[in-house]
Amino acid sequence: MAPRVERWLDIIGGIVLLIFAAGWSWSIANARTLGARGEFVTQATATIASALTHSDAPSTAYLSDAMLTAYTNRLLASQRGVSGKLRATITPSTQPLTRDTLPSGAVVEYERGGEVQTAPKSPGIWSVVVAIGTAIRPITDFNVITMLPFTAKRAGHVGLYYVGTWPSEKGNVGPKKAPPGAYANPAGFIEVTPQNKDTPVSQHFKLGQFVTHDQPNVWPKYLVLQTRLLDKLELVLADLEAHGVDVSGVTVMSGFRTPQYNYTGGNTGGRANLSRHMYGDAADIYIDSNHDGQMDDLNHDGKISIDDSRVILAAVERVEAAHPELVGGAGVYTAAAGHGPFIHIDTRGFRARWSGTSGG
Protein backbone atom coordinates (compact mmCIF):
# COMPACT_ATOMS: atom_id res chain seq x y z
CA MET A 1 0.00 0.00 0.00
CA ALA A 2 1.32 3.44 -0.92
CA PRO A 3 2.33 5.75 1.98
CA ARG A 4 -0.16 8.40 0.79
CA VAL A 5 -3.00 5.85 0.87
CA GLU A 6 -1.90 4.73 4.35
CA ARG A 7 -1.97 8.31 5.60
CA TRP A 8 -5.47 8.85 4.21
CA LEU A 9 -6.66 5.60 5.80
CA ASP A 10 -5.20 6.73 9.15
CA ILE A 11 -7.03 10.05 8.86
CA ILE A 12 -10.32 8.39 7.87
CA GLY A 13 -9.88 5.84 10.67
CA GLY A 14 -9.35 8.65 13.17
CA ILE A 15 -12.51 10.42 12.00
CA VAL A 16 -14.53 7.21 12.27
CA LEU A 17 -13.22 6.63 15.78
CA LEU A 18 -14.15 10.17 16.77
CA ILE A 19 -17.68 9.64 15.41
CA PHE A 20 -18.00 6.42 17.41
CA ALA A 21 -16.66 8.17 20.50
CA ALA A 22 -19.16 11.01 20.07
CA GLY A 23 -21.97 8.51 19.61
CA TRP A 24 -21.01 6.58 22.73
CA SER A 25 -20.72 9.82 24.71
CA TRP A 26 -24.22 10.91 23.63
CA SER A 27 -25.64 7.47 24.44
CA ILE A 28 -24.06 7.48 27.87
CA ALA A 29 -25.29 10.99 28.64
CA ASN A 30 -28.81 10.15 27.38
CA ALA A 31 -28.91 6.96 29.44
CA ARG A 32 -27.88 8.84 32.55
CA THR A 33 -30.51 11.54 31.92
CA LEU A 34 -33.27 8.98 31.44
CA GLY A 35 -32.15 7.14 34.55
CA ALA A 36 -32.15 10.32 36.61
CA ARG A 37 -35.72 11.06 35.46
CA GLY A 38 -36.85 7.56 36.38
CA GLU A 39 -37.67 6.81 32.77
CA PHE A 40 -37.23 3.33 31.33
CA VAL A 41 -33.69 2.25 30.52
CA THR A 42 -32.99 -1.32 29.37
CA GLN A 43 -30.62 -3.44 31.43
CA ALA A 44 -28.25 -3.69 28.45
CA THR A 45 -28.12 0.09 28.11
CA ALA A 46 -27.51 0.53 31.80
CA THR A 47 -24.72 -2.08 31.80
CA ILE A 48 -22.95 -0.54 28.80
CA ALA A 49 -23.24 2.96 30.21
CA SER A 50 -21.84 1.81 33.54
CA ALA A 51 -18.96 -0.03 31.89
CA LEU A 52 -17.98 2.81 29.60
CA THR A 53 -17.96 5.38 32.40
CA HIS A 54 -16.01 3.26 34.84
CA SER A 55 -12.36 4.34 34.85
CA ASP A 56 -11.11 0.78 35.26
CA ALA A 57 -13.43 -0.83 32.73
CA PRO A 58 -11.81 -2.76 29.87
CA SER A 59 -14.19 -1.15 27.37
CA THR A 60 -13.01 2.31 28.38
CA ALA A 61 -9.41 1.23 27.93
CA TYR A 62 -10.31 -0.30 24.57
CA LEU A 63 -11.88 2.93 23.33
CA SER A 64 -8.90 4.98 24.54
CA ASP A 65 -6.49 2.48 23.00
CA ALA A 66 -8.23 2.73 19.64
CA MET A 67 -8.02 6.51 19.83
CA LEU A 68 -4.35 6.26 20.80
CA THR A 69 -3.68 4.15 17.74
CA ALA A 70 -5.27 6.72 15.45
CA TYR A 71 -3.57 9.68 17.08
CA THR A 72 -0.19 7.94 17.22
CA ASN A 73 -0.38 7.26 13.49
CA ARG A 74 -1.20 10.92 12.88
CA LEU A 75 1.65 12.07 15.13
CA LEU A 76 4.16 9.98 13.20
CA ALA A 77 2.73 10.44 9.70
CA SER A 78 5.18 13.20 8.85
CA GLN A 79 8.06 11.39 10.55
CA ARG A 80 7.90 8.16 8.51
CA GLY A 81 9.26 9.82 5.35
CA VAL A 82 7.91 9.53 1.83
CA SER A 83 8.70 5.82 1.95
CA GLY A 84 6.58 5.41 5.07
CA LYS A 85 9.31 3.14 6.45
CA LEU A 86 11.48 5.33 8.66
CA ARG A 87 11.79 4.12 12.24
CA ALA A 88 13.59 7.14 13.70
CA THR A 89 13.89 10.87 13.40
CA ILE A 90 17.38 12.32 13.75
CA THR A 91 17.65 15.85 15.07
CA PRO A 92 20.41 18.18 16.32
CA SER A 93 18.01 19.73 18.82
CA THR A 94 16.20 18.43 21.88
CA GLN A 95 12.79 19.61 20.69
CA PRO A 96 9.84 17.20 21.06
CA LEU A 97 7.82 15.90 18.13
CA THR A 98 5.02 18.22 17.06
CA ARG A 99 1.82 17.62 19.01
CA ASP A 100 -0.54 19.75 16.93
CA THR A 101 -2.45 16.69 15.75
CA LEU A 102 -3.02 15.27 19.24
CA PRO A 103 -6.27 15.82 21.16
CA SER A 104 -6.60 17.82 24.34
CA GLY A 105 -5.45 15.72 27.27
CA ALA A 106 -3.01 13.65 25.27
CA VAL A 107 0.58 13.57 26.52
CA VAL A 108 3.75 12.69 24.62
CA GLU A 109 6.75 11.67 26.73
CA TYR A 110 10.26 10.45 25.99
CA GLU A 111 12.11 7.69 27.82
CA ARG A 112 15.72 6.61 27.95
CA GLY A 113 17.22 4.26 30.51
CA GLY A 114 14.31 4.75 32.88
CA GLU A 115 14.46 8.55 32.61
CA VAL A 116 11.15 10.05 31.43
CA GLN A 117 10.97 13.61 30.10
CA THR A 118 8.47 15.83 28.27
CA ALA A 119 11.19 16.43 25.65
CA PRO A 120 14.54 14.74 24.91
CA LYS A 121 16.87 16.51 27.34
CA SER A 122 20.25 15.35 26.07
CA PRO A 123 21.88 13.58 23.09
CA GLY A 124 20.93 9.94 22.75
CA ILE A 125 18.19 7.57 21.61
CA TRP A 126 14.79 8.22 23.15
CA SER A 127 11.71 6.02 22.92
CA VAL A 128 8.30 7.69 22.61
CA VAL A 129 5.17 7.15 24.73
CA VAL A 130 1.71 8.62 24.08
CA ALA A 131 -0.95 8.65 26.82
CA ILE A 132 -4.63 9.63 27.05
CA GLY A 133 -5.92 9.37 30.59
CA THR A 134 -4.99 5.96 31.95
CA ALA A 135 -4.39 4.46 28.50
CA ILE A 136 -0.71 4.43 27.49
CA ARG A 137 0.76 3.55 24.11
CA PRO A 138 4.55 3.00 23.87
CA ILE A 139 5.62 3.49 20.26
CA THR A 140 7.72 0.38 19.80
CA ASP A 141 8.84 0.99 16.22
CA PHE A 142 9.99 4.60 16.37
CA ASN A 143 12.69 6.53 18.25
CA VAL A 144 13.88 10.11 18.50
CA ILE A 145 17.66 10.33 18.07
CA THR A 146 19.25 13.57 19.25
CA MET A 147 22.81 14.31 18.19
CA LEU A 148 25.91 15.55 19.93
CA PRO A 149 26.71 18.95 18.36
CA PHE A 150 29.55 19.25 15.85
CA THR A 151 31.31 21.59 18.32
CA ALA A 152 31.92 18.54 20.53
CA LYS A 153 34.74 17.61 18.14
CA ARG A 154 38.13 18.52 19.58
CA ALA A 155 41.47 18.10 17.77
CA GLY A 156 39.88 15.71 15.31
CA HIS A 157 38.29 13.58 18.05
CA VAL A 158 34.83 13.13 19.46
CA GLY A 159 35.59 11.65 22.83
CA LEU A 160 38.17 8.93 22.17
CA TYR A 161 36.94 8.33 18.63
CA TYR A 162 39.11 9.84 15.90
CA VAL A 163 37.09 11.37 13.06
CA GLY A 164 39.51 13.81 11.40
CA THR A 165 38.75 17.07 9.58
CA TRP A 166 35.93 17.85 7.15
CA PRO A 167 36.70 19.58 3.83
CA SER A 168 34.76 22.69 4.84
CA GLU A 169 37.04 23.10 7.86
CA LYS A 170 39.84 23.53 5.32
CA GLY A 171 37.87 26.07 3.27
CA ASN A 172 36.51 23.68 0.61
CA VAL A 173 32.84 24.57 0.01
CA GLY A 174 32.15 21.87 -2.60
CA PRO A 175 31.08 22.04 -6.25
CA LYS A 176 29.14 25.07 -7.50
CA LYS A 177 26.20 22.95 -8.69
CA ALA A 178 25.61 21.60 -5.18
CA PRO A 179 22.71 23.02 -3.14
CA PRO A 180 23.73 25.59 -0.49
CA GLY A 181 25.09 23.92 2.61
CA ALA A 182 25.40 20.46 1.03
CA TYR A 183 29.13 20.37 1.80
CA ALA A 184 29.03 22.27 5.10
CA ASN A 185 30.11 20.64 8.34
CA PRO A 186 27.63 18.05 9.63
CA ALA A 187 25.14 19.32 12.19
CA GLY A 188 26.27 16.79 14.75
CA PHE A 189 27.06 13.18 15.63
CA ILE A 190 25.01 10.19 16.72
CA GLU A 191 26.62 8.29 19.57
CA VAL A 192 26.72 4.56 18.81
CA THR A 193 27.41 1.97 21.51
CA PRO A 194 27.37 -1.84 21.59
CA GLN A 195 24.02 -1.52 23.37
CA ASN A 196 22.25 0.72 20.84
CA LYS A 197 23.87 -0.28 17.53
CA ASP A 198 20.94 -2.58 16.66
CA THR A 199 18.39 0.24 16.93
CA PRO A 200 16.24 0.20 13.76
CA VAL A 201 16.40 3.44 11.77
CA SER A 202 14.12 2.20 8.99
CA GLN A 203 12.36 -1.01 8.01
CA HIS A 204 15.47 -2.65 6.53
CA PHE A 205 18.34 -0.87 8.28
CA LYS A 206 19.86 -0.58 11.74
CA LEU A 207 22.03 2.15 13.18
CA GLY A 208 25.19 0.07 13.45
CA GLN A 209 25.16 -0.83 9.75
CA PHE A 210 26.31 2.70 8.90
CA VAL A 211 29.25 2.94 11.33
CA THR A 212 32.74 3.46 9.85
CA HIS A 213 34.76 0.23 9.65
CA ASP A 214 37.67 1.33 11.82
CA GLN A 215 38.86 1.62 15.43
CA PRO A 216 37.16 -1.66 16.42
CA ASN A 217 38.04 -1.36 20.10
CA VAL A 218 36.97 2.26 20.55
CA TRP A 219 33.48 2.85 21.98
CA PRO A 220 31.36 4.83 21.77
CA LYS A 221 31.71 5.52 18.06
CA TYR A 222 30.18 8.55 16.37
CA LEU A 223 28.14 8.57 13.22
CA VAL A 224 26.67 11.06 10.74
CA LEU A 225 23.46 9.79 9.14
CA GLN A 226 20.72 11.63 7.25
CA THR A 227 17.17 10.31 7.15
CA ARG A 228 16.71 11.29 3.50
CA LEU A 229 19.30 8.63 2.61
CA LEU A 230 17.28 6.03 4.52
CA ASP A 231 14.12 7.20 2.78
CA LYS A 232 15.74 6.85 -0.64
CA LEU A 233 17.17 3.42 0.14
CA GLU A 234 13.77 2.19 1.31
CA LEU A 235 12.11 3.53 -1.84
CA VAL A 236 14.72 1.76 -3.98
CA LEU A 237 14.12 -1.51 -2.13
CA ALA A 238 10.35 -1.12 -2.50
CA ASP A 239 10.80 -0.56 -6.24
CA LEU A 240 13.00 -3.65 -6.53
CA GLU A 241 10.41 -5.71 -4.65
CA ALA A 242 7.73 -4.44 -7.01
CA HIS A 243 9.90 -5.79 -9.84
CA GLY A 244 10.22 -9.22 -8.26
CA VAL A 245 13.56 -8.86 -6.43
CA ASP A 246 13.98 -10.41 -2.98
CA VAL A 247 15.57 -7.60 -0.94
CA SER A 248 15.54 -9.31 2.46
CA GLY A 249 19.34 -9.62 2.35
CA VAL A 250 20.20 -6.00 1.63
CA THR A 251 23.72 -5.34 2.95
CA VAL A 252 25.46 -2.04 3.68
CA MET A 253 29.06 -2.47 2.55
CA SER A 254 29.98 1.09 3.51
CA GLY A 255 27.87 3.79 5.14
CA PHE A 256 29.27 6.76 7.00
CA ARG A 257 33.01 7.25 6.62
CA THR A 258 34.89 9.64 8.87
CA PRO A 259 37.18 11.99 6.92
CA GLN A 260 40.27 10.32 8.34
CA TYR A 261 39.05 6.89 7.20
CA ASN A 262 37.92 8.19 3.82
CA TYR A 263 41.39 9.53 3.14
CA THR A 264 43.51 6.78 4.71
CA GLY A 265 41.51 3.73 5.79
CA GLY A 266 41.09 0.45 3.93
CA ASN A 267 41.21 0.47 0.15
CA THR A 268 41.10 4.17 -0.73
CA GLY A 269 41.21 3.64 -4.50
CA GLY A 270 38.51 5.63 -6.27
CA ARG A 271 37.39 7.52 -3.18
CA ALA A 272 36.49 11.15 -3.75
CA ASN A 273 37.97 13.87 -1.55
CA LEU A 274 34.42 15.20 -1.22
CA SER A 275 32.83 11.78 -0.76
CA ARG A 276 29.23 11.98 0.36
CA HIS A 277 29.97 9.18 2.80
CA MET A 278 31.50 11.85 5.07
CA TYR A 279 28.17 13.68 5.17
CA GLY A 280 25.97 10.75 6.14
CA ASP A 281 23.85 10.64 2.98
CA ALA A 282 25.64 7.90 1.03
CA ALA A 283 25.77 4.12 1.21
CA ASP A 284 27.35 1.34 -0.82
CA ILE A 285 24.94 -1.58 -0.86
CA TYR A 286 24.34 -4.94 -2.50
CA ILE A 287 21.54 -7.51 -2.31
CA ASP A 288 22.56 -10.83 -0.77
CA SER A 289 19.31 -12.63 0.00
CA ASN A 290 20.89 -16.06 -0.51
CA HIS A 291 23.54 -15.13 2.09
CA ASP A 292 26.61 -16.19 0.15
CA GLY A 293 28.49 -12.97 0.89
CA GLN A 294 28.11 -11.30 -2.50
CA MET A 295 25.57 -9.69 -4.82
CA ASP A 296 22.73 -11.93 -5.94
CA ASP A 297 22.11 -12.71 -9.61
CA LEU A 298 19.49 -9.97 -9.91
CA ASN A 299 19.17 -10.07 -13.70
CA HIS A 300 19.06 -13.90 -13.79
CA ASP A 301 21.77 -14.28 -16.42
CA GLY A 302 23.52 -17.02 -14.47
CA LYS A 303 26.49 -14.93 -13.31
CA ILE A 304 27.38 -12.21 -10.81
CA SER A 305 28.59 -9.02 -12.48
CA ILE A 306 28.23 -5.26 -12.65
CA ASP A 307 25.05 -5.87 -14.63
CA ASP A 308 23.42 -6.91 -11.35
CA SER A 309 24.41 -3.55 -9.88
CA ARG A 310 22.67 -1.96 -12.86
CA VAL A 311 19.41 -3.65 -11.86
CA ILE A 312 19.54 -1.57 -8.67
CA LEU A 313 20.56 1.50 -10.69
CA ALA A 314 17.38 1.16 -12.75
CA ALA A 315 15.40 1.28 -9.49
CA VAL A 316 17.34 4.40 -8.44
CA GLU A 317 16.41 6.07 -11.73
CA ARG A 318 12.72 5.31 -11.21
CA VAL A 319 12.80 6.56 -7.62
CA GLU A 320 14.52 9.83 -8.57
CA ALA A 321 12.00 10.39 -11.36
CA ALA A 322 9.17 10.02 -8.85
CA HIS A 323 10.96 11.89 -6.03
CA PRO A 324 13.25 14.57 -7.50
CA GLU A 325 13.84 15.96 -4.01
CA LEU A 326 15.98 12.84 -3.41
CA VAL A 327 18.17 13.25 -6.49
CA GLY A 328 21.81 12.38 -6.07
CA GLY A 329 24.68 10.19 -7.13
CA ALA A 330 24.67 6.56 -8.19
CA GLY A 331 27.76 4.61 -9.14
CA VAL A 332 27.87 0.96 -10.18
CA TYR A 333 30.94 -1.09 -9.33
CA THR A 334 32.18 -4.43 -10.55
CA ALA A 335 33.81 -7.05 -8.36
CA ALA A 336 37.34 -6.40 -7.11
CA ALA A 337 39.70 -7.79 -4.49
CA GLY A 338 37.75 -8.17 -1.26
CA HIS A 339 34.25 -7.50 -2.57
CA GLY A 340 31.70 -8.35 -5.24
CA PRO A 341 29.64 -5.95 -7.35
CA PHE A 342 27.79 -3.17 -5.51
CA ILE A 343 26.15 0.21 -6.02
CA HIS A 344 26.79 3.58 -4.41
CA ILE A 345 23.64 5.63 -3.70
CA ASP A 346 23.53 9.17 -2.25
CA THR A 347 21.29 12.24 -2.00
CA ARG A 348 23.80 15.00 -2.78
CA GLY A 349 21.16 17.24 -4.37
CA PHE A 350 22.26 16.98 -8.00
CA ARG A 351 22.44 14.10 -10.46
CA ALA A 352 25.71 12.20 -10.87
CA ARG A 353 26.37 8.82 -12.49
CA TRP A 354 29.55 6.76 -12.89
CA SER A 355 31.00 3.24 -12.87
CA GLY A 356 34.20 1.83 -11.46
CA THR A 357 36.04 -1.08 -9.89
CA SER A 358 36.65 0.23 -6.35
CA GLY A 359 35.92 3.10 -4.02
CA GLY A 360 32.26 3.98 -3.55
C-alpha positions in Angstrom: 0.0 0.0 0.0 1.3 3.4 -0.9 2.3 5.7 2.0 -0.2 8.4 0.8 -3.0 5.8 0.9 -1.9 4.7 4.3 -2.0 8.3 5.6 -5.5 8.8 4.2 -6.7 5.6 5.8 -5.2 6.7 9.1 -7.0 10.1 8.9 -10.3 8.4 7.9 -9.9 5.8 10.7 -9.3 8.6 13.2 -12.5 10.4 12.0 -14.5 7.2 12.3 -13.2 6.6 15.8 -14.2 10.2 16.8 -17.7 9.6 15.4 -18.0 6.4 17.4 -16.7 8.2 20.5 -19.2 11.0 20.1 -22.0 8.5 19.6 -21.0 6.6 22.7 -20.7 9.8 24.7 -24.2 10.9 23.6 -25.6 7.5 24.4 -24.1 7.5 27.9 -25.3 11.0 28.6 -28.8 10.2 27.4 -28.9 7.0 29.4 -27.9 8.8 32.6 -30.5 11.5 31.9 -33.3 9.0 31.4 -32.2 7.1 34.6 -32.2 10.3 36.6 -35.7 11.1 35.5 -36.9 7.6 36.4 -37.7 6.8 32.8 -37.2 3.3 31.3 -33.7 2.3 30.5 -33.0 -1.3 29.4 -30.6 -3.4 31.4 -28.2 -3.7 28.5 -28.1 0.1 28.1 -27.5 0.5 31.8 -24.7 -2.1 31.8 -23.0 -0.5 28.8 -23.2 3.0 30.2 -21.8 1.8 33.5 -19.0 0.0 31.9 -18.0 2.8 29.6 -18.0 5.4 32.4 -16.0 3.3 34.8 -12.4 4.3 34.8 -11.1 0.8 35.3 -13.4 -0.8 32.7 -11.8 -2.8 29.9 -14.2 -1.1 27.4 -13.0 2.3 28.4 -9.4 1.2 27.9 -10.3 -0.3 24.6 -11.9 2.9 23.3 -8.9 5.0 24.5 -6.5 2.5 23.0 -8.2 2.7 19.6 -8.0 6.5 19.8 -4.4 6.3 20.8 -3.7 4.1 17.7 -5.3 6.7 15.4 -3.6 9.7 17.1 -0.2 7.9 17.2 -0.4 7.3 13.5 -1.2 10.9 12.9 1.6 12.1 15.1 4.2 10.0 13.2 2.7 10.4 9.7 5.2 13.2 8.8 8.1 11.4 10.6 7.9 8.2 8.5 9.3 9.8 5.4 7.9 9.5 1.8 8.7 5.8 1.9 6.6 5.4 5.1 9.3 3.1 6.5 11.5 5.3 8.7 11.8 4.1 12.2 13.6 7.1 13.7 13.9 10.9 13.4 17.4 12.3 13.7 17.7 15.9 15.1 20.4 18.2 16.3 18.0 19.7 18.8 16.2 18.4 21.9 12.8 19.6 20.7 9.8 17.2 21.1 7.8 15.9 18.1 5.0 18.2 17.1 1.8 17.6 19.0 -0.5 19.7 16.9 -2.5 16.7 15.8 -3.0 15.3 19.2 -6.3 15.8 21.2 -6.6 17.8 24.3 -5.4 15.7 27.3 -3.0 13.7 25.3 0.6 13.6 26.5 3.8 12.7 24.6 6.7 11.7 26.7 10.3 10.5 26.0 12.1 7.7 27.8 15.7 6.6 27.9 17.2 4.3 30.5 14.3 4.8 32.9 14.5 8.6 32.6 11.1 10.0 31.4 11.0 13.6 30.1 8.5 15.8 28.3 11.2 16.4 25.7 14.5 14.7 24.9 16.9 16.5 27.3 20.3 15.3 26.1 21.9 13.6 23.1 20.9 9.9 22.8 18.2 7.6 21.6 14.8 8.2 23.1 11.7 6.0 22.9 8.3 7.7 22.6 5.2 7.2 24.7 1.7 8.6 24.1 -1.0 8.7 26.8 -4.6 9.6 27.0 -5.9 9.4 30.6 -5.0 6.0 32.0 -4.4 4.5 28.5 -0.7 4.4 27.5 0.8 3.6 24.1 4.5 3.0 23.9 5.6 3.5 20.3 7.7 0.4 19.8 8.8 1.0 16.2 10.0 4.6 16.4 12.7 6.5 18.2 13.9 10.1 18.5 17.7 10.3 18.1 19.3 13.6 19.2 22.8 14.3 18.2 25.9 15.5 19.9 26.7 18.9 18.4 29.6 19.3 15.8 31.3 21.6 18.3 31.9 18.5 20.5 34.7 17.6 18.1 38.1 18.5 19.6 41.5 18.1 17.8 39.9 15.7 15.3 38.3 13.6 18.0 34.8 13.1 19.5 35.6 11.7 22.8 38.2 8.9 22.2 36.9 8.3 18.6 39.1 9.8 15.9 37.1 11.4 13.1 39.5 13.8 11.4 38.8 17.1 9.6 35.9 17.8 7.2 36.7 19.6 3.8 34.8 22.7 4.8 37.0 23.1 7.9 39.8 23.5 5.3 37.9 26.1 3.3 36.5 23.7 0.6 32.8 24.6 0.0 32.1 21.9 -2.6 31.1 22.0 -6.3 29.1 25.1 -7.5 26.2 22.9 -8.7 25.6 21.6 -5.2 22.7 23.0 -3.1 23.7 25.6 -0.5 25.1 23.9 2.6 25.4 20.5 1.0 29.1 20.4 1.8 29.0 22.3 5.1 30.1 20.6 8.3 27.6 18.0 9.6 25.1 19.3 12.2 26.3 16.8 14.8 27.1 13.2 15.6 25.0 10.2 16.7 26.6 8.3 19.6 26.7 4.6 18.8 27.4 2.0 21.5 27.4 -1.8 21.6 24.0 -1.5 23.4 22.2 0.7 20.8 23.9 -0.3 17.5 20.9 -2.6 16.7 18.4 0.2 16.9 16.2 0.2 13.8 16.4 3.4 11.8 14.1 2.2 9.0 12.4 -1.0 8.0 15.5 -2.7 6.5 18.3 -0.9 8.3 19.9 -0.6 11.7 22.0 2.2 13.2 25.2 0.1 13.4 25.2 -0.8 9.7 26.3 2.7 8.9 29.3 2.9 11.3 32.7 3.5 9.9 34.8 0.2 9.6 37.7 1.3 11.8 38.9 1.6 15.4 37.2 -1.7 16.4 38.0 -1.4 20.1 37.0 2.3 20.5 33.5 2.8 22.0 31.4 4.8 21.8 31.7 5.5 18.1 30.2 8.6 16.4 28.1 8.6 13.2 26.7 11.1 10.7 23.5 9.8 9.1 20.7 11.6 7.3 17.2 10.3 7.1 16.7 11.3 3.5 19.3 8.6 2.6 17.3 6.0 4.5 14.1 7.2 2.8 15.7 6.9 -0.6 17.2 3.4 0.1 13.8 2.2 1.3 12.1 3.5 -1.8 14.7 1.8 -4.0 14.1 -1.5 -2.1 10.4 -1.1 -2.5 10.8 -0.6 -6.2 13.0 -3.6 -6.5 10.4 -5.7 -4.7 7.7 -4.4 -7.0 9.9 -5.8 -9.8 10.2 -9.2 -8.3 13.6 -8.9 -6.4 14.0 -10.4 -3.0 15.6 -7.6 -0.9 15.5 -9.3 2.5 19.3 -9.6 2.4 20.2 -6.0 1.6 23.7 -5.3 2.9 25.5 -2.0 3.7 29.1 -2.5 2.6 30.0 1.1 3.5 27.9 3.8 5.1 29.3 6.8 7.0 33.0 7.3 6.6 34.9 9.6 8.9 37.2 12.0 6.9 40.3 10.3 8.3 39.0 6.9 7.2 37.9 8.2 3.8 41.4 9.5 3.1 43.5 6.8 4.7 41.5 3.7 5.8 41.1 0.4 3.9 41.2 0.5 0.1 41.1 4.2 -0.7 41.2 3.6 -4.5 38.5 5.6 -6.3 37.4 7.5 -3.2 36.5 11.2 -3.7 38.0 13.9 -1.6 34.4 15.2 -1.2 32.8 11.8 -0.8 29.2 12.0 0.4 30.0 9.2 2.8 31.5 11.8 5.1 28.2 13.7 5.2 26.0 10.7 6.1 23.9 10.6 3.0 25.6 7.9 1.0 25.8 4.1 1.2 27.4 1.3 -0.8 24.9 -1.6 -0.9 24.3 -4.9 -2.5 21.5 -7.5 -2.3 22.6 -10.8 -0.8 19.3 -12.6 0.0 20.9 -16.1 -0.5 23.5 -15.1 2.1 26.6 -16.2 0.1 28.5 -13.0 0.9 28.1 -11.3 -2.5 25.6 -9.7 -4.8 22.7 -11.9 -5.9 22.1 -12.7 -9.6 19.5 -10.0 -9.9 19.2 -10.1 -13.7 19.1 -13.9 -13.8 21.8 -14.3 -16.4 23.5 -17.0 -14.5 26.5 -14.9 -13.3 27.4 -12.2 -10.8 28.6 -9.0 -12.5 28.2 -5.3 -12.6 25.0 -5.9 -14.6 23.4 -6.9 -11.3 24.4 -3.5 -9.9 22.7 -2.0 -12.9 19.4 -3.6 -11.9 19.5 -1.6 -8.7 20.6 1.5 -10.7 17.4 1.2 -12.7 15.4 1.3 -9.5 17.3 4.4 -8.4 16.4 6.1 -11.7 12.7 5.3 -11.2 12.8 6.6 -7.6 14.5 9.8 -8.6 12.0 10.4 -11.4 9.2 10.0 -8.8 11.0 11.9 -6.0 13.2 14.6 -7.5 13.8 16.0 -4.0 16.0 12.8 -3.4 18.2 13.2 -6.5 21.8 12.4 -6.1 24.7 10.2 -7.1 24.7 6.6 -8.2 27.8 4.6 -9.1 27.9 1.0 -10.2 30.9 -1.1 -9.3 32.2 -4.4 -10.6 33.8 -7.1 -8.4 37.3 -6.4 -7.1 39.7 -7.8 -4.5 37.8 -8.2 -1.3 34.2 -7.5 -2.6 31.7 -8.4 -5.2 29.6 -6.0 -7.3 27.8 -3.2 -5.5 26.1 0.2 -6.0 26.8 3.6 -4.4 23.6 5.6 -3.7 23.5 9.2 -2.2 21.3 12.2 -2.0 23.8 15.0 -2.8 21.2 17.2 -4.4 22.3 17.0 -8.0 22.4 14.1 -10.5 25.7 12.2 -10.9 26.4 8.8 -12.5 29.6 6.8 -12.9 31.0 3.2 -12.9 34.2 1.8 -11.5 36.0 -1.1 -9.9 36.7 0.2 -6.4 35.9 3.1 -4.0 32.3 4.0 -3.5 
